[in-house]
Amino acid sequence: MPQQTDTLLLLKRARLLLEEGRTAEALSLLETIQPENEQQQKELDYLLGWGNLQSRQWSEAARLLAPFDLFSEHGREVESLNNREIQALCLLKMGNLAIQNTRYEEAGRHLLKALKALQDRRVQLPNAHIKAHYYLAGTYKMRGLFTAAIQEYLQARESSIATDDDRELSFIYEGLAEAYRASGKFFEALESGKKALELYRRADNRKGECTILNRLGRIALKLGDHTNAGEYYTESIAIAATFPNHRGDKMVMTNCVALADLRLDEGRIEDAKRFCEHASQISQRASDNFLSGLADMIIGKVTYAEAKQAKEQQRYQLMEQAIHWFEQASGALAEGEAFDHVAEVQGRWAEALEDLGQGQEALRRWKSAYEAKGAAKGPSLEEIW
């Protein structure tokens, strides 16, 4: 265990050196690291790729990032790419990998650099250009920057239509649906979600169909359409149950959280608690901080609603339990840089503290909610470029 801890510390130190622009030191350190498992090997290759890009060693960066095969261009082989194109594709790969590891600010920096490289006249990578915009939109969405996310999704859609490349359209419409929903533009969200659903079904993409059905349920709930919301969630959870292992668990859990939220909105607390129990059982065997944080948040919300209906000692105990869940949720969501969700949890936490008469601590939670909102800010173009 100590050796594994030492390896993790060395990888973190190398990351900090790369962020500070101390590339030579970072590469020297990385060359001494002996990874102990596949996850550490992937992190090492990622950081080595980053370092070689910073030192303008394009071919070596491409070699290191080659195992992360995340996209392709029509009719292009790696050997035909010039250095600027290799740079753009490597940056795009690193942005996607950072997203997968919930490092959204880091991903945004890679993707802004990728977009700059893609604007070079020597670069002819139209599909990469589309992906760079919608990946960047995803980082903004996860950090609560919904207006910026919508702009990037629309740019990706425009580029997709202009180049007659519809491979990413379903993902783009799905992202638009979620960003519009979070912005309170529910009818635009519904329209985009239905377009995404149509495209996923046309392509027989069951994974995408499952995800967008969940999103359509959330949109329907915001529109007050509880019947359709329940139907969307139920159809989504039925598809998720056919998926193997981890992917199926994640989508079943996501829908359990959503159904708990729906039942809570309907005032059906016992039904909401039942779905919370399902979500909690799955989260215990999942390794996804963001989804675990969402599960903890809904459990806290349901427990808080139950406390509001209780009396005396039971009310106090349930309030304390709700605060416990909100505290856990805040920590898990903060690790994933999901600042908009962190702000909501901190606000709910503050309300529970106020109900317990803990005004000073509630004030600190409100301040934390405000700070979480402020943390959702994109990297400066001047700083990146």
Secondary structure by P-SEA (a helix, b strand, c coil): caaaaaaaaaaaaaaaaaaacaaaaaaaaaaacccccaaaaaaaaaaaaaaaaaacaaaaaaaaacccccccccccccccccaaaaaaaaaaaaaaaaaaacaaaaaaaaaaaaaaaaaccccccaaaaaaaaaaaaaaaaaacaaaaaaaaaaaaaaaaaaaccccaaaaaaaaaaaaaaaacaaaaaaaaaaaaaaaaaaaccaaaaaaaaaaaaaaaaaacaaaaaaaaaaaaaaaaaacccaaaaaaaaaaaaaaaaaaaaacaaaaaaaaaaaaaaaaaacccaaaaaaaaaaaaaaaaaaaaacccaaaaaaaaaaaaaaaaaaaaaaaacaaaaaaaaaaaaaaaaaaacaaaaaaaaaaaaaaaaaacccccccccc
